[in-house]
Amino acid sequence: MRIRKPSRKAHTSGEAQITSLIDIALSLVIFFIVTLPALLESGIFVKAPGVISGGATDQSDEFKVAIYLRADGTYLLNEEPIEKERIGPLIELLLQRSVDKMVVVRADGGVSHGDVVEILDLAKEKKAVKLALLRGKPLEEGGS
């Protein structure tokens, strides 16, 4: 019995073999469908700040919620020293009186990421609508 070599004439039909390309494309579509919800549900969305015009109105009657985390482990809530355990109830009280429900968290460079995220989680838990992250000293001390 003799084994025949495949001839070249049998495979030259002039048509492109696209089944493997379709398989790859469908695999990519399925991959993106599965991973997209995980990317969108990260919990923290970041929006770059815009330019504030010089004619901005002063809203002195609005209650602000500003938390400053110092590198030495102390906390300031609206520029007043506070124990960490009292921050939650006071955030809730201030957010009830706030119009835009925004919490601004400032932290020194030496503050751990975990402490900042813990305060952000606490603010979200207390129904904060907007969160802002800043790095540096409070404005009255020279700002960043």
HUSUL-V92632 format. One record per backbone hydrogen bond with DSSP energy under -0.5 kcal/mol. NH is the residue of the N-H (numbers start at 1). CO is the residue of the C=O. E is the energy in kcal/mol with one decimal. If there is no record, write none. Layout:
nh:NH co:CO e:E
nh:NH co:CO e:E
//
This chain:
nh:10 co:7 e:-0.5
nh:11 co:8 e:-0.8
nh:12 co:8 e:-0.5
nh:12 co:9 e:-0.5
nh:13 co:11 e:-1.3
nh:18 co:16 e:-0.9
nh:22 co:18 e:-2.3
nh:23 co:19 e:-2.1
nh:24 co:20 e:-2.1
nh:25 co:21 e:-2.4
nh:26 co:22 e:-2.6
nh:27 co:23 e:-2.1
nh:28 co:24 e:-2.3
nh:29 co:25 e:-2.2
nh:30 co:26 e:-2.4
nh:31 co:27 e:-2.3
nh:32 co:28 e:-2.5
nh:33 co:29 e:-2.2
nh:34 co:30 e:-2.0
nh:35 co:31 e:-2.3
nh:36 co:32 e:-2.0
nh:37 co:33 e:-0.6
nh:39 co:35 e:-1.5
nh:40 co:36 e:-2.0
nh:41 co:37 e:-1.5
nh:42 co:39 e:-0.6
nh:45 co:43 e:-0.5
nh:53 co:51 e:-0.5
nh:56 co:53 e:-1.0
nh:59 co:57 e:-0.6
nh:60 co:58 e:-0.9
nh:62 co:59 e:-1.0
nh:63 co:97 e:-0.5
nh:65 co:102 e:-0.6
nh:66 co:64 e:-0.5
nh:67 co:104 e:-3.3
nh:68 co:76 e:-2.9
nh:69 co:67 e:-0.5
nh:69 co:106 e:-3.1
nh:70 co:68 e:-0.6
nh:70 co:74 e:-2.5
nh:73 co:70 e:-1.6
nh:75 co:82 e:-0.7
nh:76 co:68 e:-2.2
nh:77 co:80 e:-2.8
nh:78 co:66 e:-3.6
nh:78 co:76 e:-0.6
nh:80 co:77 e:-1.1
nh:82 co:75 e:-2.0
nh:86 co:83 e:-1.0
nh:87 co:84 e:-1.0
nh:90 co:86 e:-1.5
nh:91 co:87 e:-2.7
nh:92 co:88 e:-2.2
nh:93 co:89 e:-2.1
nh:94 co:90 e:-2.6
nh:95 co:91 e:-2.8
nh:96 co:92 e:-1.6
nh:97 co:93 e:-0.9
nh:98 co:94 e:-0.8
nh:103 co:130 e:-2.3
nh:104 co:65 e:-2.9
nh:105 co:103 e:-0.5
nh:105 co:132 e:-3.2
nh:106 co:67 e:-3.4
nh:106 co:104 e:-0.6
nh:107 co:134 e:-1.5
nh:108 co:69 e:-2.1
nh:111 co:108 e:-1.2
nh:116 co:112 e:-1.5
nh:117 co:113 e:-2.4
nh:118 co:114 e:-2.1
nh:119 co:115 e:-1.8
nh:120 co:116 e:-2.3
nh:121 co:117 e:-2.7
nh:122 co:118 e:-2.0
nh:123 co:119 e:-2.3
nh:124 co:120 e:-2.3
nh:125 co:121 e:-2.4
nh:126 co:122 e:-1.5
nh:127 co:124 e:-1.6
nh:128 co:123 e:-1.9
nh:129 co:101 e:-2.0
nh:130 co:101 e:-1.9
nh:132 co:103 e:-2.4
nh:134 co:105 e:-2.8
nh:136 co:107 e:-1.8
nh:141 co:138 e:-1.5
nh:142 co:139 e:-1.5
nh:143 co:138 e:-1.6
//
